[in-house]
């Protein structure tokens, strides 16, 4: 297994033919054991980049074992940057939800004040 998706009670291998969003639901950690010949890694990185572009979040920690390979070290740094983008997406979602909730409560207060006059 080159890419392991670790959930609370199960460990599964990344399947490049299934949507990544469905595979990482409930995942605690994603471990990538770098192998320069494994095509699944490129596919996985493409799907993570797509998630970052679409604003999807990923709660799982992503760890890369570079196996003393230069491209493995590059992948490790690239995944760290992508994880930061995914975390920013989560913060933006939280701010939007907070703003929406505050706006709704302010509208309720406004309606209450208008009703008293």
C-alpha positions, 0 to 999 in steps of 0.5 A: 500500500502506497497511500493509506487512508486511516480511519478510526477503525479501518485502514484502506488503500487509496482507490484512484477510480473512486471519488477522493471525497468519499474515501476520506470521510471520517479519516484521521490520517493519510500516509503517503509512502513515496514510490517514484514508479507509483502512478497512484501518487500523481492521481492522489495529488491531482485530486487533492489539488482539485479539492483545494481549488473547489474549496473542499476541506480535508480534516485528515493529517497528510503525512509523506514518507519521502524514502530519501528520494528528492522527488519524495521531499518535493512531494512532502513540501507540496502536500504541506502547501496543499494542506494549508490551502485546505485548512484555509478553505475550512477557516473561510467556511467557518467565517461564512457560517459565522457571518450568516448566523450573525446576519440572521440574528441581526435581522431578527433583532431588527424585526423585533425593534420594528415591531415595537415601534 
